[in-house]
Structures are given as structure tokens and as C-alpha cells.
């Protein structure tokens, strides 16, 4: 089978020409290929948030979403 070399732009344009169902199939494939990295990064972020909250005397898991947002805002804007 011959090999065709395409630029990234050409690949994107070809995917745009696919029917929506096939575009979703391509999307799922790409998402599943990266899922492990996203899951690892998410776990790392959660672990770090818990650690920083603990260092400031808070229990991350006991905090409401609003409390978490306020805490993150305070930590980000610390001097």
C-alpha cells in the first residue's frame, strides 16, 4: 500500500470533510489515546491541592466548591 504524506493542515481539512459521526469517532480515538496523561495530570493536581490546603490548615475534601475556589484565589494572589 502506498504511503501518502500530508501536512497537519491537510489532515485537519480532511477530518472537517468527514460526516459528524466519523468526526466524533476520530475525536474519541484521539481522546482515548491521551486519557492516561489527562488522568495522571488530574490526579497530580488534586494531590497538590490537598497538600497545599493541609499546609494552610484546611481539609480539601471537607471544603465546599466555593471554599475551594476562594482558597485557590487566596493562594494564587499571596504575596
C-alpha positions, 0 to 999 in steps of 0.5 A: 500500500502506498504511503501518502504524506500530508501536512497537519493542515491537510489532515485537519481539512480532511477530518472537517470533510468527514460526516459528524459521526466519523468526526466524533469517532476520530475525536474519541480515538484521539481522546482515548489515546491521551486519557492516561496523561489527562488522568495522571495530570488530574490526579497530580493536581488534586494531590497538590491541592490537598497538600497545599490546603493541609499546609494552610490548615484546611481539609480539601475534601471537607471544603465546599466548591466555593471554599475551594475556589476562594482558597485557590484565589487566596493562594494564587494572589499571596504575596 
